[in-house]
């Protein structure tokens, strides 16, 4: 594992010196901050059932669809385009360690950016007029449950983005492919299961499996403090599968 930590440190340093990382990070924080304070505005002026943090985490799909492709599209595609991936494969580091190093760096950055947004409720409590301060803004169960969902589901989403990057030399194609895969997974599966039951008869025995795929249902459970072990198994097992496929793609196409 010594080579993994070396590669992880190198990838983190490359992210830290890349201007695109800071542009993406600032855009993420600004956009999600605007969303959060709009949620507070409507929460204050209307009778809302859901907590602001619950409504906020329901927008997780925005950074998933746009931030994940942006952060992962260069990871392997650019290495292949410049020929440096072939050089990496000639070292003692295995293809799996290379993939895990790149995956770990992007995932840590993704989680770090989300962790910064946990400051929004605190900022709201500190700087909103005293009459509008609501202790439910910092409800621990909602905040921790929502963030736990982001952390668990994020491993799978980042792995999918990395897999897309391993299939091509073009960063643009990698980004578009990553966006498409994530859109089908997050939005498409939820829309599919909103169809009437008779429209899904063709699924047959697979319907119970598809019934558990909607990501928004997992989020709804986590954001009210209901922690189910099944999403852990779903996301982590699929992450291992996707990372394995990425490793095979790197080994097979790294020198082409």
HELIX and SHEET records of a PDB file:
HELIX    1   1 UNK A    2  UNK A   16  1                                  15    
HELIX    2   2 UNK A   19  UNK A   45  1                                  27    
HELIX    3   3 UNK A   52  UNK A   57  1                                   6    
HELIX    4   4 UNK A   60  UNK A   72  1                                  13    
HELIX    5   5 UNK A   77  UNK A   82  1                                   6    
HELIX    6   6 UNK A   84  UNK A   89  1                                   6    
HELIX    7   7 UNK A   95  UNK A  117  1                                  23    
HELIX    8   8 UNK A  119  UNK A  127  1                                   9    
HELIX    9   9 UNK A  130  UNK A  132  5                                   3    
HELIX   10  10 UNK A  135  UNK A  138  5                                   4    
HELIX   11  11 UNK A  140  UNK A  165  1                                  26    
HELIX   12  12 UNK A  171  UNK A  183  1                                  13    
HELIX   13  13 UNK A  184  UNK A  188  3                                   5    
HELIX   14  14 UNK A  189  UNK A  192  1                                   4    
HELIX   15  15 UNK A  197  UNK A  206  5                                  10    
HELIX   16  16 UNK A  207  UNK A  211  1                                   5    
HELIX   17  17 UNK A  215  UNK A  223  1                                   9    
HELIX   18  18 UNK A  229  UNK A  253  1                                  25    
END                                                                             
